[in-house]
Amino acid sequence: MPAESPDDEATRAALRESLRAKERAENFPVALRLLPRDLREGLRAVYDVVRTIDDLGDDPEAEPAARLAALHAFAVDLERVWSTGAPEAPVLVRLVPAVRRHHLPHDCFDRLVRANIIDQQVTRYETFSDLLGYCALSAAPIGELVLHLFDRATPDRIVLSDRVCAALQVAEHLQDVAEDRRSGRIYLPQEDLTAHGVGEADLDAPAATPALRRLIAAEADRVAELLESGPPLVAGLSGWARLAVAGYVAGGRAAVDGLRRVDGDVLPGSPGVRRRDLLRHLGADLLRSRGADR
């Protein structure tokens, strides 16, 4: 095997930093520094694969056909993780130990690839139910993988996790309405736009109209309702798993706080998540779950 050049190492270092910067901006916060090394490495390996799939699907330099080809090629290499244990992509090579140790299911990663393939073909969702169907591919697998990494995956927990992950995904879409619009995608359900009297052109304005603010508030309420699956999920966990999953739920609650803080005006930019909101919800949900499992 030829020696790696400094340029190769610099490229990979830049990629790792890019992935970590994106991680900090997402609604899937993982307190990596607090976790034991084996869990930290497993989560990092999974997250890097998730980000790679998303990057292939969102590559601004590639045409949709090229993105589709890249996703299909990655899916072929991904299958080698389970069939031969010898994939070609370095990010998949790093995934192999976690797959073997925690029996991570191929289907979760396959659904993430399918979600990004859909992104090349579908830019609108008619109903909120349709959007949740997309979240079952684009978000739910991440929660299931986290449960597997903590060796806590059961059918009942996966059902609760799916709802939490859908909430996190929808919250992210609500934060990123303007950015998604510039990319040619609208994740606000078409029937909800119509019901609130919001036209697609309203999403191009520098500030949200009163009608759009009401729509964002209604969708934020739906997110909050989905997040109510969080406390019973957390109550059924213990140790590091409880802390990590509670952190995800708290991140979603803090995102809802952000949407409400700006009164639904998400067009100037994402309202983000305030650390104090996240910590407040984390503490409250951990206390709530302790009471529930007594």
Secondary structure, DSSP 4 states (H G I P E B T S, - for coil): -PPPPHHHHHHHHHHHHHHHHHHHHSS----GGGS-HHHHHHHHHHHHHHHHHHHHHH-TTS-HHHHHHHHHHHHHHHHHHHHTS--SSHHHHTTHHHHHHHT--HHHHHHHHHHHHHHTT----SSHHHHHHHHHHHTHHHHHHHHHHTT---HHHHHHHHHHHHHHHHHHHHHTHHHHHHTT---S-HHHHHHTT--GGGGGSSS--HHHHHHHHHHHHHHHHHGGGHHHHHHT--HHHHHHHHHHHHHHHHHHHHHHHTTT--TTS-----HHHHHHHHHHHHHHHHHHT-
